[in-house]
Every structure is written in C-alpha cells, then in structure tokens.
Amino acid sequence: MIENKAVAKEISLMILDMGARLDHSVRVAQENCPKEEFIAYRHGVGRVMFEMYRVLHPLHTRHRALKPKGLW
C-alpha cells in the first residue's frame, strides 16, 4: 500500500470526494428516473463504492490519521 503519507492523503481525499459525488448522483437518479432504472443505477454505484472501500480501507489502516471520523 502507499507508504508516502502526502500521496496517501491526496488519494484518500480524491476517493472520498468521488464517493460523495456518487452518493449525490444516486439521489439525483432517485428523484428523476423510473424505479427500475434507479434500482439498477444504485446497484452499479454500490459496486463502484465497494471497490473504492477496498482501496481506502488498507490505506486508512496504514495511515490511521487520514481516516475521517465516523467512516465505517
């Protein structure tokens, strides 16, 4: 995993920002798409967010100070 704390911080912030944007996109889809389309979209976003977690978890394990409070 990434040992350089500055690089780890930059990556962590980018991934957390992407997660927030994806979360917002799910709300937009829920408000504007038919139910079946929304459910499929939400499922796809969930898969992406799981993969993002698989990157963040070891990064935050190595650099505990980078993990935001209240995040899993």
N, CA, C and O atoms as a CHARMM CRD file, in Angstrom:
* protein
*
  288
    1    1 MET  N      0.85100  -1.18300   0.00000 PROA 1      0.00000
    2    1 MET  CA     0.00000   0.00000   0.00000 PROA 1      0.00000
    3    1 MET  C      0.88500   1.23100   0.00000 PROA 1      0.00000
    4    1 MET  O      2.09300   1.13600   0.22100 PROA 1      0.00000
    5    2 ILE  N      0.31100   2.33900  -0.23700 PROA 2      0.00000
    6    2 ILE  CA     1.05000   3.59400  -0.38800 PROA 2      0.00000
    7    2 ILE  C      1.66800   4.01400   0.94100 PROA 2      0.00000
    8    2 ILE  O      0.96900   4.20700   1.93500 PROA 2      0.00000
    9    3 GLU  N      2.96900   4.14800   0.93700 PROA 3      0.00000
   10    3 GLU  CA     3.67600   4.49100   2.17100 PROA 3      0.00000
   11    3 GLU  C      3.81900   5.99400   2.36700 PROA 3      0.00000
   12    3 GLU  O      3.82300   6.46800   3.50200 PROA 3      0.00000
   13    4 ASN  N      3.93500   6.74300   1.28600 PROA 4      0.00000
   14    4 ASN  CA     4.10700   8.18200   1.36900 PROA 4      0.00000
   15    4 ASN  C      2.79600   8.80700   1.86800 PROA 4      0.00000
   16    4 ASN  O      1.77200   8.73800   1.18800 PROA 4      0.00000
   17    5 LYS  N      2.83900   9.41500   3.06000 PROA 5      0.00000
   18    5 LYS  CA     1.61800   9.92600   3.68000 PROA 5      0.00000
   19    5 LYS  C      0.97900  11.04700   2.86400 PROA 5      0.00000
   20    5 LYS  O     -0.24700  11.12400   2.78400 PROA 5      0.00000
   21    6 ALA  N      1.77900  11.90900   2.26500 PROA 6      0.00000
   22    6 ALA  CA     1.22600  13.00800   1.46900 PROA 6      0.00000
   23    6 ALA  C      0.46700  12.46600   0.25400 PROA 6      0.00000
   24    6 ALA  O     -0.60700  12.96400  -0.08500 PROA 6      0.00000
   25    7 VAL  N      1.02300  11.45900  -0.39100 PROA 7      0.00000
   26    7 VAL  CA     0.36100  10.84900  -1.54400 PROA 7      0.00000
   27    7 VAL  C     -0.89700  10.12500  -1.07900 PROA 7      0.00000
   28    7 VAL  O     -1.94600  10.22300  -1.71600 PROA 7      0.00000
   29    8 ALA  N     -0.79300   9.39900   0.02900 PROA 8      0.00000
   30    8 ALA  CA    -1.95300   8.69300   0.57400 PROA 8      0.00000
   31    8 ALA  C     -3.06900   9.67400   0.91100 PROA 8      0.00000
   32    8 ALA  O     -4.24000   9.39200   0.65700 PROA 8      0.00000
   33    9 LYS  N     -2.71800  10.81200   1.47800 PROA 9      0.00000
   34    9 LYS  CA    -3.71800  11.82500   1.82100 PROA 9      0.00000
   35    9 LYS  C     -4.41000  12.34100   0.56700 PROA 9      0.00000
   36    9 LYS  O     -5.63500  12.45800   0.53800 PROA 9      0.00000
   37   10 GLU  N     -3.64600  12.64700  -0.45700 PROA 10     0.00000
   38   10 GLU  CA    -4.22200  13.16000  -1.70200 PROA 10     0.00000
   39   10 GLU  C     -5.18300  12.14000  -2.31900 PROA 10     0.00000
   40   10 GLU  O     -6.27800  12.49300  -2.75500 PROA 10     0.00000
   41   11 ILE  N     -4.76700  10.88700  -2.35000 PROA 11     0.00000
   42   11 ILE  CA    -5.61500   9.83000  -2.90800 PROA 11     0.00000
   43   11 ILE  C     -6.86400   9.64200  -2.05200 PROA 11     0.00000
   44   11 ILE  O     -7.96700   9.51700  -2.58300 PROA 11     0.00000
   45   12 SER  N     -6.69700   9.62100  -0.74400 PROA 12     0.00000
   46   12 SER  CA    -7.83900   9.46000   0.15100 PROA 12     0.00000
   47   12 SER  C     -8.86700  10.56300  -0.07000 PROA 12     0.00000
   48   12 SER  O    -10.06200  10.28600  -0.17900 PROA 12     0.00000
   49   13 LEU  N     -8.41500  11.79800  -0.13500 PROA 13     0.00000
   50   13 LEU  CA    -9.33400  12.91700  -0.33900 PROA 13     0.00000
   51   13 LEU  C    -10.05000  12.81600  -1.68500 PROA 13     0.00000
   52   13 LEU  O    -11.24200  13.11000  -1.77800 PROA 13     0.00000
   53   14 MET  N     -9.33300  12.40500  -2.71600 PROA 14     0.00000
   54   14 MET  CA    -9.96500  12.25600  -4.03000 PROA 14     0.00000
   55   14 MET  C    -11.03200  11.17400  -4.00100 PROA 14     0.00000
   56   14 MET  O    -12.13000  11.36800  -4.52300 PROA 14     0.00000
   57   15 ILE  N    -10.71600  10.03600  -3.39200 PROA 15     0.00000
   58   15 ILE  CA   -11.68000   8.93200  -3.35500 PROA 15     0.00000
   59   15 ILE  C    -12.89000   9.30200  -2.49600 PROA 15     0.00000
   60   15 ILE  O    -14.02100   8.98100  -2.85800 PROA 15     0.00000
   61   16 LEU  N    -12.66900   9.96400  -1.37900 PROA 16     0.00000
   62   16 LEU  CA   -13.78500  10.39400  -0.54500 PROA 16     0.00000
   63   16 LEU  C    -14.67100  11.39700  -1.29000 PROA 16     0.00000
   64   16 LEU  O    -15.89500  11.35900  -1.16300 PROA 16     0.00000
   65   17 ASP  N    -14.05800  12.28400  -2.05900 PROA 17     0.00000
   66   17 ASP  CA   -14.82800  13.23700  -2.85900 PROA 17     0.00000
   67   17 ASP  C    -15.64900  12.50100  -3.92500 PROA 17     0.00000
   68   17 ASP  O    -16.81700  12.82100  -4.15000 PROA 17     0.00000
   69   18 MET  N    -15.02900  11.52000  -4.57500 PROA 18     0.00000
   70   18 MET  CA   -15.76400  10.73700  -5.57400 PROA 18     0.00000
   71   18 MET  C    -16.94000  10.01800  -4.92300 PROA 18     0.00000
   72   18 MET  O    -18.02200   9.94600  -5.50600 PROA 18     0.00000
   73   19 GLY  N    -16.73700   9.48800  -3.72300 PROA 19     0.00000
   74   19 GLY  CA   -17.81700   8.81200  -3.01500 PROA 19     0.00000
   75   19 GLY  C    -18.97500   9.75500  -2.72800 PROA 19     0.00000
   76   19 GLY  O    -20.13800   9.38600  -2.89200 PROA 19     0.00000
   77   20 ALA  N    -18.65800  10.96900  -2.30000 PROA 20     0.00000
   78   20 ALA  CA   -19.70400  11.95500  -2.02600 PROA 20     0.00000
   79   20 ALA  C    -20.45600  12.31000  -3.30700 PROA 20     0.00000
   80   20 ALA  O    -21.67600  12.47100  -3.29000 PROA 20     0.00000
   81   21 ARG  N    -19.73100  12.43000  -4.41000 PROA 21     0.00000
   82   21 ARG  CA   -20.37300  12.74900  -5.69100 PROA 21     0.00000
   83   21 ARG  C    -21.25800  11.59800  -6.16300 PROA 21     0.00000
   84   21 ARG  O    -22.36000  11.81700  -6.66600 PROA 21     0.00000
   85   22 LEU  N    -20.77200  10.38000  -5.99800 PROA 22     0.00000
   86   22 LEU  CA   -21.58600   9.22500  -6.37400 PROA 22     0.00000
   87   22 LEU  C    -22.84200   9.14800  -5.51400 PROA 22     0.00000
   88   22 LEU  O    -23.92800   8.85900  -6.01700 PROA 22     0.00000
   89   23 ASP  N    -22.69400   9.40300  -4.22900 PROA 23     0.00000
   90   23 ASP  CA   -23.84200   9.39100  -3.33700 PROA 23     0.00000
   91   23 ASP  C    -24.87800  10.41900  -3.79200 PROA 23     0.00000
   92   23 ASP  O    -26.07600  10.13700  -3.80600 PROA 23     0.00000
   93   24 HSD  N    -24.41900  11.58700  -4.15500 PROA 24     0.00000
   94   24 HSD  CA   -25.32800  12.62300  -4.65700 PROA 24     0.00000
   95   24 HSD  C    -25.99400  12.17700  -5.95900 PROA 24     0.00000
   96   24 HSD  O    -27.17900  12.43200  -6.17200 PROA 24     0.00000
   97   25 SER  N    -25.23100  11.51300  -6.82600 PROA 25     0.00000
   98   25 SER  CA   -25.79800  11.06800  -8.09500 PROA 25     0.00000
   99   25 SER  C    -26.92900  10.06200  -7.88500 PROA 25     0.00000
  100   25 SER  O    -27.87500  10.01700  -8.67100 PROA 25     0.00000
  101   26 VAL  N    -26.83200   9.25900  -6.83100 PROA 26     0.00000
  102   26 VAL  CA   -27.90300   8.31000  -6.52600 PROA 26     0.00000
  103   26 VAL  C    -29.17700   9.06700  -6.14100 PROA 26     0.00000
  104   26 VAL  O    -30.27800   8.69000  -6.54400 PROA 26     0.00000
  105   27 ARG  N    -29.01500  10.13300  -5.36200 PROA 27     0.00000
  106   27 ARG  CA   -30.19300  10.93300  -5.00700 PROA 27     0.00000
  107   27 ARG  C    -30.81500  11.58500  -6.24400 PROA 27     0.00000
  108   27 ARG  O    -32.03900  11.63900  -6.36800 PROA 27     0.00000
  109   28 VAL  N    -29.98200  12.07500  -7.15300 PROA 28     0.00000
  110   28 VAL  CA   -30.49500  12.67600  -8.38500 PROA 28     0.00000
  111   28 VAL  C    -31.24100  11.62200  -9.20200 PROA 28     0.00000
  112   28 VAL  O    -32.32700  11.88400  -9.72000 PROA 28     0.00000
  113   29 ALA  N    -30.65600  10.43900  -9.31400 PROA 29     0.00000
  114   29 ALA  CA   -31.31000   9.36500 -10.06700 PROA 29     0.00000
  115   29 ALA  C    -32.64200   8.98300  -9.41400 PROA 29     0.00000
  116   29 ALA  O    -33.63400   8.75900 -10.10800 PROA 29     0.00000
  117   30 GLN  N    -32.66000   8.91100  -8.09900 PROA 30     0.00000
  118   30 GLN  CA   -33.88900   8.53900  -7.39400 PROA 30     0.00000
  119   30 GLN  C    -35.00700   9.55300  -7.66300 PROA 30     0.00000
  120   30 GLN  O    -36.17300   9.18400  -7.80400 PROA 30     0.00000
  121   31 GLU  N    -34.63900  10.81500  -7.73000 PROA 31     0.00000
  122   31 GLU  CA   -35.63800  11.87000  -7.93300 PROA 31     0.00000
  123   31 GLU  C    -36.08300  12.00100  -9.38700 PROA 31     0.00000
  124   31 GLU  O    -37.12800  12.59300  -9.65500 PROA 31     0.00000
  125   32 ASN  N    -35.30400  11.45700 -10.33800 PROA 32     0.00000
  126   32 ASN  CA   -35.57300  11.74300 -11.74200 PROA 32     0.00000
  127   32 ASN  C    -35.73900  10.53400 -12.65100 PROA 32     0.00000
  128   32 ASN  O    -36.04100  10.70100 -13.83200 PROA 32     0.00000
  129   33 CYS  N    -35.55400   9.34500 -12.14900 PROA 33     0.00000
  130   33 CYS  CA   -35.59600   8.16200 -13.00600 PROA 33     0.00000
  131   33 CYS  C    -36.72500   7.22600 -12.59100 PROA 33     0.00000
  132   33 CYS  O    -37.15800   7.23100 -11.43800 PROA 33     0.00000
  133   34 PRO  N    -37.19800   6.42500 -13.54400 PROA 34     0.00000
  134   34 PRO  CA   -38.16900   5.39000 -13.17500 PROA 34     0.00000
  135   34 PRO  C    -37.54800   4.43500 -12.15100 PROA 34     0.00000
  136   34 PRO  O    -36.32900   4.26500 -12.11000 PROA 34     0.00000
  137   35 LYS  N    -38.39400   3.81600 -11.33000 PROA 35     0.00000
  138   35 LYS  CA   -37.92800   2.97900 -10.22400 PROA 35     0.00000
  139   35 LYS  C    -36.94000   1.90800 -10.67100 PROA 35     0.00000
  140   35 LYS  O    -35.89400   1.74300 -10.04300 PROA 35     0.00000
  141   36 GLU  N    -37.24700   1.17800 -11.73700 PROA 36     0.00000
  142   36 GLU  CA   -36.36300   0.08800 -12.18900 PROA 36     0.00000
  143   36 GLU  C    -35.00200   0.62700 -12.62100 PROA 36     0.00000
  144   36 GLU  O    -33.96700   0.02500 -12.33600 PROA 36     0.00000
  145   37 GLU  N    -35.01500   1.76100 -13.30700 PROA 37     0.00000
  146   37 GLU  CA   -33.75900   2.38300 -13.75000 PROA 37     0.00000
  147   37 GLU  C    -32.95000   2.84900 -12.54900 PROA 37     0.00000
  148   37 GLU  O    -31.73500   2.66000 -12.50300 PROA 37     0.00000
  149   38 PHE  N    -33.62400   3.45800 -11.57600 PROA 38     0.00000
  150   38 PHE  CA   -32.94700   3.90200 -10.36500 PROA 38     0.00000
  151   38 PHE  C    -32.31900   2.73600  -9.61900 PROA 38     0.00000
  152   38 PHE  O    -31.17200   2.82800  -9.18100 PROA 38     0.00000
  153   39 ILE  N    -33.05000   1.64500  -9.46800 PROA 39     0.00000
  154   39 ILE  CA   -32.53100   0.48300  -8.73400 PROA 39     0.00000
  155   39 ILE  C    -31.28800  -0.07100  -9.42300 PROA 39     0.00000
  156   39 ILE  O    -30.31000  -0.40800  -8.75600 PROA 39     0.00000
  157   40 ALA  N    -31.31600  -0.16600 -10.74200 PROA 40     0.00000
  158   40 ALA  CA   -30.14400  -0.65500 -11.47700 PROA 40     0.00000
  159   40 ALA  C    -28.96700   0.29800 -11.30800 PROA 40     0.00000
  160   40 ALA  O    -27.83000  -0.13600 -11.12500 PROA 40     0.00000
  161   41 TYR  N    -29.24400   1.59600 -11.37100 PROA 41     0.00000
  162   41 TYR  CA   -28.17800   2.59100 -11.20700 PROA 41     0.00000
  163   41 TYR  C    -27.57700   2.50300  -9.80800 PROA 41     0.00000
  164   41 TYR  O    -26.35600   2.48300  -9.64900 PROA 41     0.00000
  165   42 ARG  N    -28.44000   2.45200  -8.79800 PROA 42     0.00000
  166   42 ARG  CA   -27.98500   2.37000  -7.41200 PROA 42     0.00000
  167   42 ARG  C    -27.12800   1.12400  -7.19300 PROA 42     0.00000
  168   42 ARG  O    -26.12100   1.17100  -6.48700 PROA 42     0.00000
  169   43 HSD  N    -27.52800   0.02800  -7.79400 PROA 43     0.00000
  170   43 HSD  CA   -26.75300  -1.21100  -7.67300 PROA 43     0.00000
  171   43 HSD  C    -25.35100  -1.03000  -8.27200 PROA 43     0.00000
  172   43 HSD  O    -24.35600  -1.43000  -7.66800 PROA 43     0.00000
  173   44 GLY  N    -25.28600  -0.43200  -9.44600 PROA 44     0.00000
  174   44 GLY  CA   -23.98400  -0.19000 -10.08300 PROA 44     0.00000
  175   44 GLY  C    -23.10300   0.72400  -9.25400 PROA 44     0.00000
  176   44 GLY  O    -21.90900   0.47000  -9.09900 PROA 44     0.00000
  177   45 VAL  N    -23.68300   1.78100  -8.72400 PROA 45     0.00000
  178   45 VAL  CA   -22.91800   2.70800  -7.88200 PROA 45     0.00000
  179   45 VAL  C    -22.44900   1.99300  -6.61200 PROA 45     0.00000
  180   45 VAL  O    -21.33900   2.23400  -6.13800 PROA 45     0.00000
  181   46 GLY  N    -23.27700   1.13000  -6.07400 PROA 46     0.00000
  182   46 GLY  CA   -22.87500   0.36000  -4.89400 PROA 46     0.00000
  183   46 GLY  C    -21.65200  -0.49700  -5.15400 PROA 46     0.00000
  184   46 GLY  O    -20.76900  -0.60600  -4.30300 PROA 46     0.00000
  185   47 ARG  N    -21.59900  -1.10300  -6.32700 PROA 47     0.00000
  186   47 ARG  CA   -20.42500  -1.91700  -6.67700 PROA 47     0.00000
  187   47 ARG  C    -19.16900  -1.04900  -6.77100 PROA 47     0.00000
  188   47 ARG  O    -18.09900  -1.43200  -6.29800 PROA 47     0.00000
  189   48 VAL  N    -19.31600   0.11800  -7.38500 PROA 48     0.00000
  190   48 VAL  CA   -18.17800   1.04000  -7.50100 PROA 48     0.00000
  191   48 VAL  C    -17.71400   1.48300  -6.11800 PROA 48     0.00000
  192   48 VAL  O    -16.51400   1.51000  -5.84200 PROA 48     0.00000
  193   49 MET  N    -18.66200   1.83000  -5.24900 PROA 49     0.00000
  194   49 MET  CA   -18.29500   2.30900  -3.91600 PROA 49     0.00000
  195   49 MET  C    -17.64300   1.20200  -3.08500 PROA 49     0.00000
  196   49 MET  O    -16.76600   1.47600  -2.26600 PROA 49     0.00000
  197   50 PHE  N    -18.06700  -0.03500  -3.29200 PROA 50     0.00000
  198   50 PHE  CA   -17.41800  -1.14600  -2.59300 PROA 50     0.00000
  199   50 PHE  C    -15.94800  -1.24200  -3.01300 PROA 50     0.00000
  200   50 PHE  O    -15.07100  -1.43500  -2.17000 PROA 50     0.00000
  201   51 GLU  N    -15.68500  -1.10900  -4.29400 PROA 51     0.00000
  202   51 GLU  CA   -14.29700  -1.17000  -4.77200 PROA 51     0.00000
  203   51 GLU  C    -13.48300   0.00500  -4.23400 PROA 51     0.00000
  204   51 GLU  O    -12.29700  -0.14000  -3.93800 PROA 51     0.00000
  205   52 MET  N    -14.11800   1.15800  -4.11000 PROA 52     0.00000
  206   52 MET  CA   -13.42400   2.30900  -3.53200 PROA 52     0.00000
  207   52 MET  C    -13.06200   2.01100  -2.07600 PROA 52     0.00000
  208   52 MET  O    -11.97600   2.36300  -1.61500 PROA 52     0.00000
  209   53 TYR  N    -13.97800   1.36000  -1.35800 PROA 53     0.00000
  210   53 TYR  CA   -13.70400   0.97400   0.02900 PROA 53     0.00000
  211   53 TYR  C    -12.51300   0.01800   0.09400 PROA 53     0.00000
  212   53 TYR  O    -11.68800   0.10100   1.00300 PROA 53     0.00000
  213   54 ARG  N    -12.43400  -0.88000  -0.87100 PROA 54     0.00000
  214   54 ARG  CA   -11.32800  -1.84500  -0.87600 PROA 54     0.00000
  215   54 ARG  C     -9.97900  -1.15300  -1.05400 PROA 54     0.00000
  216   54 ARG  O     -8.95000  -1.70600  -0.66700 PROA 54     0.00000
  217   55 VAL  N     -9.97000   0.03400  -1.62700 PROA 55     0.00000
  218   55 VAL  CA    -8.74400   0.82100  -1.74300 PROA 55     0.00000
  219   55 VAL  C     -8.51700   1.62600  -0.46600 PROA 55     0.00000
  220   55 VAL  O     -7.40400   1.67900   0.05800 PROA 55     0.00000
  221   56 LEU  N     -9.57500   2.24500   0.02100 PROA 56     0.00000
  222   56 LEU  CA    -9.43600   3.11900   1.18600 PROA 56     0.00000
  223   56 LEU  C     -9.11700   2.37300   2.47700 PROA 56     0.00000
  224   56 LEU  O     -8.32600   2.85600   3.28800 PROA 56     0.00000
  225   57 HSD  N     -9.71300   1.22000   2.67500 PROA 57     0.00000
  226   57 HSD  CA    -9.52300   0.51200   3.95100 PROA 57     0.00000
  227   57 HSD  C     -8.04400   0.23900   4.25700 PROA 57     0.00000
  228   57 HSD  O     -7.58100   0.60500   5.33800 PROA 57     0.00000
  229   58 PRO  N     -7.29300  -0.38300   3.36000 PROA 58     0.00000
  230   58 PRO  CA    -5.87700  -0.60000   3.68800 PROA 58     0.00000
  231   58 PRO  C     -5.08700   0.70900   3.76900 PROA 58     0.00000
  232   58 PRO  O     -4.13800   0.82000   4.54500 PROA 58     0.00000
  233   59 LEU  N     -5.48400   1.69700   2.96300 PROA 59     0.00000
  234   59 LEU  CA    -4.79000   2.97900   3.01300 PROA 59     0.00000
  235   59 LEU  C     -5.01600   3.64000   4.37200 PROA 59     0.00000
  236   59 LEU  O     -4.08100   4.17400   4.96700 PROA 59     0.00000
  237   60 HSD  N     -6.25600   3.60300   4.86300 PROA 60     0.00000
  238   60 HSD  CA    -6.55200   4.18600   6.17200 PROA 60     0.00000
  239   60 HSD  C     -6.03300   3.32500   7.31700 PROA 60     0.00000
  240   60 HSD  O     -5.79000   3.83500   8.41000 PROA 60     0.00000
  241   61 THR  N     -5.86200   2.04000   7.08400 PROA 61     0.00000
  242   61 THR  CA    -5.26100   1.18800   8.10500 PROA 61     0.00000
  243   61 THR  C     -3.78900   1.55600   8.28600 PROA 61     0.00000
  244   61 THR  O     -3.27900   1.59600   9.40500 PROA 61     0.00000
  245   62 ARG  N     -3.12600   1.82000   7.18100 PROA 62     0.00000
  246   62 ARG  CA    -1.70600   2.18700   7.23500 PROA 62     0.00000
  247   62 ARG  C     -1.53200   3.60800   7.76600 PROA 62     0.00000
  248   62 ARG  O     -0.59900   3.87700   8.52200 PROA 62     0.00000
  249   63 HSD  N     -2.41500   4.50900   7.38000 PROA 63     0.00000
  250   63 HSD  CA    -2.32900   5.92200   7.77100 PROA 63     0.00000
  251   63 HSD  C     -3.62100   6.28400   8.52300 PROA 63     0.00000
  252   63 HSD  O     -4.50800   6.93900   7.97600 PROA 63     0.00000
  253   64 ARG  N     -3.70500   5.85500   9.75300 PROA 64     0.00000
  254   64 ARG  CA    -4.94000   5.99300  10.53700 PROA 64     0.00000
  255   64 ARG  C     -5.39000   7.45100  10.68800 PROA 64     0.00000
  256   64 ARG  O     -6.58900   7.71000  10.78500 PROA 64     0.00000
  257   65 ALA  N     -4.48200   8.37700  10.70900 PROA 65     0.00000
  258   65 ALA  CA    -4.85300   9.78900  10.88700 PROA 65     0.00000
  259   65 ALA  C     -5.63800  10.33100   9.68400 PROA 65     0.00000
  260   65 ALA  O     -6.30600  11.35900   9.79500 PROA 65     0.00000
  261   66 LEU  N     -5.55900   9.65300   8.55100 PROA 66     0.00000
  262   66 LEU  CA    -6.27300  10.11000   7.35300 PROA 66     0.00000
  263   66 LEU  C     -7.73400   9.68300   7.33400 PROA 66     0.00000
  264   66 LEU  O     -8.53300  10.23800   6.58000 PROA 66     0.00000
  265   67 LYS  N     -8.08200   8.71700   8.14400 PROA 67     0.00000
  266   67 LYS  CA    -9.45000   8.20500   8.14200 PROA 67     0.00000
  267   67 LYS  C    -10.38500   9.20300   8.81400 PROA 67     0.00000
  268   67 LYS  O    -10.19900   9.52800   9.98700 PROA 67     0.00000
  269   68 PRO  N    -11.38800   9.69200   8.08900 PROA 68     0.00000
  270   68 PRO  CA   -12.34000  10.63000   8.70700 PROA 68     0.00000
  271   68 PRO  C    -13.11800   9.97300   9.84600 PROA 68     0.00000
  272   68 PRO  O    -13.45800   8.79200   9.77100 PROA 68     0.00000
  273   69 LYS  N    -13.39400  10.72800  10.88200 PROA 69     0.00000
  274   69 LYS  CA   -14.18100  10.19300  11.99700 PROA 69     0.00000
  275   69 LYS  C    -15.56500   9.80100  11.48900 PROA 69     0.00000
  276   69 LYS  O    -16.17200  10.51100  10.68700 PROA 69     0.00000
  277   70 GLY  N    -16.04500   8.67000  11.96600 PROA 70     0.00000
  278   70 GLY  CA   -17.36500   8.20800  11.59000 PROA 70     0.00000
  279   70 GLY  C    -17.42000   7.41800  10.28900 PROA 70     0.00000
  280   70 GLY  O    -18.48900   6.96500   9.88100 PROA 70     0.00000
  281   71 LEU  N    -16.27800   7.25000   9.63800 PROA 71     0.00000
  282   71 LEU  CA   -16.25100   6.48600   8.39500 PROA 71     0.00000
  283   71 LEU  C    -16.02200   5.02800   8.74800 PROA 71     0.00000
  284   71 LEU  O    -14.95800   4.67400   9.25600 PROA 71     0.00000
  285   72 TRP  N    -16.99500   4.18600   8.48800 PROA 72     0.00000
  286   72 TRP  CA   -17.02600   2.76900   8.83700 PROA 72     0.00000
  287   72 TRP  C    -16.31300   2.55200  10.13900 PROA 72     0.00000
  288   72 TRP  O    -16.22600   1.41900  10.61400 PROA 72     0.00000
